[in-house]
Structure formats: C-alpha cells, structure tokens
C-alpha cells in the first residue's frame, strides 16, 4: 500500500526496527517514536499524514494509555496497542479507551501486517450512501454518525459495530457473528468486549441508544418500534 504512513511507538529499539523492516517491505512509510511524549509531538506535526498508529503500552515519560487518551480527544486514527501483558482486563480497558486492535508480545509480524491491512482496507472503503434510522444518520462515505443532526464521536470499532447493527436492522446477531464480522478475524478474547462497546455506543446515542436491544442468551439487535 503506497502513501500510507504508520507511526510506530515503542521504547525498545529492536521492536521498532523489526516493525519498520516489515512495514517498509510492504511499501508503508514509517515514522518512529521512542516514548509517549515524542509520539504526541510527531502526531501533532504529522497527523494529516498518519493513517495508523502502532502503540506500545509500557513506555517512559508517558505510557500508551495516556497517549491514546490524548489522541482520542481529537482523532479517530486507527490504533493498534502492543503490550507484553495479555490479561483480559487490560484488553477490555484498551477497548474502553478506543483502541482498534490489541496485540500481545511476542507477536508474529506477518499476522500483525495482515491485521494492519484489514483495518486500512476497512477505513479506506468509500461507500457512497447515507442511511437514517429515526434520527440516527450514518454516512458511510464520511464515516460519520449524527443523532438529530449532532455529530456523535465514535472510535473506529464503535462505528463499525454500530454500522453492522444498522445494516442488519431487526436481525438478532449472536456475539460470535458480531466478532467475526466486525473484528474481522478469529478473536480469542472474552465476548464481553462487545458488551463494553455496546454500552459506550448506547451512552453516546443518548435516548436513541434504546434501539440497541439485548437478546438474552444470543447477542444484540437494532430495532425501532
């Protein structure tokens, strides 16, 4: 993929070099930062060019969680968190903050590249259509959601999950089906990840959040009655 720039943030030089080498082989452009403060500085200077961020959690000066919080205040750029910890609670916390993927070290560079391409493919698709659901309007081309004319700030994963529910209006969707279609690969974590995202989406939709129904023992359904 040409003209795609990825910001690699990790305090370990060998990890940055490994990632950079693999990314360059795929014709990605690479920016590097060795700590959280440097990452935010580069992001502020190059945000219009950066298409995706690979972000380590444990770093000096400013950790990955803090960097992610600041970025999410002003940008929906896809973020993949890299961490040596693989605890379930850490993953759920990351998704709560708006992370799009969560990869535990050690990882397969080839698999990571595949996940990067999957995310970039989804974010670059230009679907020229708008759909409205009782005041909830989703613009697939602009990747925006408005409620009664007001823009709702959603992370990439929240947007894709809501869009999947809307595209399947009145259909009961199992958690496994949601994971396979929204996360786009076999996810081995806890399905409570979906519940966490649904909770945030409902909150952001305000009164319209009631249209996302919980189907006990199954999953969720978007239904207007």
Phi, psi and omega in degrees: 000120182268158178060026175251124181249131180240130177266120179258120183239110179199139182280349178267119182301319184295326178291316179299318181294317179302311181295317181298316180301314180292320181293320179295325177297333179267011178069023172278152170268145188232133169246148183234147174217137184264354176204173184296321181296317178296322180300314180293324178297313179296319181297318178298324183278329189238019188302329181289340182262336187281123182259340181197150180236130170260115193236118177286152180274303185272107181217157177287162176072305181209121183281171184299324179299316181295320178297315181298317179303314183292320179294319183291345176290340185221000184209148176255014181308134180301138180230127173251121179274135176247129182210151176277347180263139182237026183286143183304318183296325177296318180296314180299320178298317179298316179294327177298323182282347178109019177288148183263329175217159182222115185238125180269141175277147355285151182231161176274118179304324181293320178293320178299317178299319179298319179292321178300313181296323179296317179295313182296325178296317180292321183284341183266352180294134180249092178266111186274080177199150174237140177232144181235137181227090178048053177096345174267115179245130179243126180255102185293328180288313180276352180055046180236155177230133176235148175237116183052041175087353181257132181294135177254124181278114179237146172289168179304313182292321177298318179299312183294324178292314178298317180298320179296320177295317181293319180295339180244043182308135178071009179253128177285120184250126178287159178299320179298319180293321178296314180300315183293326184268327182268317179280340169069017173197167180293113183261126185258007179276192182279139180292352177296346174305318179296314181302321179296316179293318180299317180301316180292319180297315179302315180299317183289333178279350179066228182298334181286347180298340181295343181286345175271103185270141173271123178259102186306130179079358182236289184173242185219161178211138172266121185212130177251122178224000000 
